[in-house]
Amino acid sequence: MSRDVPTQRPFDRAAWLDVNFQDRVAVGRVRGAMVDDLIDHVLHVGDTRESVVGLLGPPASESHSREFPYPSWTLGQAHTGMSHTDDVHLFVEFDTNGRVAGVRAPTFGKELP
């Protein structure tokens, strides 16, 4: 899978929440560009689910797939073949107490802890 990595920028909650989901490429230019800062500096192991949802808005899915059975937030699209694109996601794993246990953005090669 090729990796479309947008120019990085600091996390900006207002910009994160104000994306136009009709334009998946634009979503990637905004959210995908913030994923490094989000994982490296904003989200932390132990944060509550309420604080994560308050920051990122509601997840796009509560259980994305068998491989990633965690709440997910859409980061945009990535090219996965000659002319094929797939949505890419930020996954946040919560423990039984509703606290962040891990964060993953596999397409971008990012993970916490």
Kinemage of the C-alpha trace (Angstrom):
@kinemage 1
@onewidth
@group {chain A} dominant
@subgroup {mainchain}
@vectorlist {calphas} color= white
{ca met a 1} P 0.000 0.000 0.000
{ca ser a 2} L 1.378 3.391 -0.868
{ca arg a 3} L 1.406 5.959 1.858
{ca asp a 4} L -0.066 9.403 1.106
{ca val a 5} L 1.324 11.503 3.923
{ca pro a 6} L 0.079 15.084 3.925
{ca thr a 7} L 2.236 17.967 5.111
{ca gln a 8} L 2.179 17.803 8.897
{ca arg a 9} L 0.593 20.490 11.035
{ca pro a 10} L -0.272 20.915 14.726
{ca phe a 11} L -3.563 19.495 15.980
{ca asp a 12} L -6.350 22.073 15.690
{ca arg a 13} L -9.649 20.923 17.190
{ca ala a 14} L -11.767 23.431 15.248
{ca ala a 15} L -10.228 22.376 11.914
{ca trp a 16} L -10.535 18.666 12.862
{ca leu a 17} L -14.249 19.041 13.565
{ca asp a 18} L -14.952 21.315 10.583
{ca val a 19} L -13.992 18.904 7.782
{ca asn a 20} L -16.225 18.303 4.765
{ca phe a 21} L -16.749 14.538 4.636
{ca gln a 22} L -18.012 14.793 1.044
{ca asp a 23} L -14.404 15.450 -0.012
{ca arg a 24} L -12.333 12.576 1.431
{ca val a 25} L -9.112 13.971 -0.029
{ca ala a 26} L -9.687 17.264 1.810
{ca val a 27} L -10.356 15.317 5.018
{ca gly a 28} L -6.905 13.765 4.626
{ca arg a 29} L -5.250 17.121 4.045
{ca val a 30} L -6.714 18.333 7.344
{ca arg a 31} L -6.982 15.314 9.657
{ca gly a 32} L -4.202 13.256 8.129
{ca ala a 33} L -1.871 16.221 8.478
{ca met a 34} L -2.591 16.414 12.221
{ca val a 35} L -2.233 12.721 13.089
{ca asp a 36} L 1.448 12.898 14.122
{ca asp a 37} L 0.867 15.772 16.541
{ca leu a 38} L -2.356 14.189 17.800
{ca ile a 39} L -0.641 10.899 18.677
{ca asp a 40} L 2.692 12.369 19.805
{ca his a 41} L 1.426 15.278 21.918
{ca val a 42} L -2.350 15.434 22.357
{ca leu a 43} L -3.724 11.966 23.144
{ca his a 44} L -2.243 10.118 26.117
{ca val a 45} L -2.590 6.668 27.622
{ca gly a 46} L -5.008 7.078 30.534
{ca asp a 47} L -7.143 9.828 28.951
{ca thr a 48} L -10.861 9.210 29.442
{ca arg a 49} L -13.165 8.261 26.605
{ca glu a 50} L -15.208 11.381 27.375
{ca ser a 51} L -12.170 13.623 26.917
{ca val a 52} L -11.250 11.916 23.619
{ca val a 53} L -14.796 12.262 22.246
{ca gly a 54} L -14.904 15.844 23.513
{ca leu a 55} L -11.718 16.558 21.581
{ca leu a 56} L -12.341 14.573 18.367
{ca gly a 57} L -16.134 14.423 18.214
{ca pro a 58} L -18.020 11.126 18.027
{ca pro a 59} L -16.241 8.219 16.325
{ca ala a 60} L -17.194 7.267 12.774
{ca ser a 61} L -17.501 3.670 13.984
{ca glu a 62} L -17.564 1.982 17.389
{ca ser a 63} L -15.911 -1.199 16.093
{ca his a 64} L -14.151 -0.795 12.764
{ca ser a 65} L -13.257 -4.410 11.959
{ca arg a 66} L -12.185 -7.723 13.407
{ca glu a 67} L -8.563 -6.600 13.111
{ca phe a 68} L -9.285 -3.221 14.748
{ca pro a 69} L -12.294 -3.680 17.082
{ca tyr a 70} L -11.938 -0.148 18.459
{ca pro a 71} L -13.708 3.163 17.937
{ca ser a 72} L -12.346 4.881 14.833
{ca trp a 73} L -12.177 8.386 13.421
{ca thr a 74} L -11.805 8.975 9.671
{ca leu a 75} L -8.460 10.478 8.622
{ca gly a 76} L -9.127 10.695 4.884
{ca gln a 77} L -8.157 8.423 1.998
{ca ala a 78} L -5.013 6.637 0.858
{ca his a 79} L -4.194 5.078 -2.494
{ca thr a 80} L -4.032 1.301 -2.128
{ca gly a 81} L -3.580 0.328 -5.761
{ca met a 82} L -3.352 1.682 -9.283
{ca ser a 83} L -6.648 3.532 -9.077
{ca his a 84} L -8.061 2.301 -5.783
{ca thr a 85} L -8.422 4.340 -2.596
{ca asp a 86} L -9.580 3.342 0.866
{ca asp a 87} L -10.609 5.391 3.861
{ca val a 88} L -7.930 5.464 6.554
{ca his a 89} L -8.654 5.728 10.249
{ca leu a 90} L -7.391 6.632 13.684
{ca phe a 91} L -8.160 3.841 16.161
{ca val a 92} L -8.389 4.459 19.900
{ca glu a 93} L -8.375 1.427 22.178
{ca phe a 94} L -10.046 1.938 25.554
{ca asp a 95} L -9.560 -0.309 28.577
{ca thr a 96} L -12.412 -1.667 30.707
{ca asn a 97} L -12.390 1.573 32.731
{ca gly a 98} L -12.967 3.689 29.616
{ca arg a 99} L -9.410 5.026 29.505
{ca val a 100} L -7.080 5.158 26.509
{ca ala a 101} L -4.941 2.013 26.338
{ca gly a 102} L -3.522 2.649 22.863
{ca val a 103} L -3.861 4.741 19.720
{ca arg a 104} L -3.085 3.592 16.177
{ca ala a 105} L -3.051 5.131 12.721
{ca pro a 106} L -1.681 2.142 10.762
{ca thr a 107} L -1.644 3.762 7.321
{ca phe a 108} L 0.463 6.605 8.697
{ca gly a 109} L 2.731 4.265 10.672
{ca lys a 110} L 1.866 5.899 13.998
{ca glu a 111} L 1.124 4.217 17.321
{ca leu a 112} L 0.856 5.063 21.032
{ca pro a 113} L 2.319 3.719 23.304
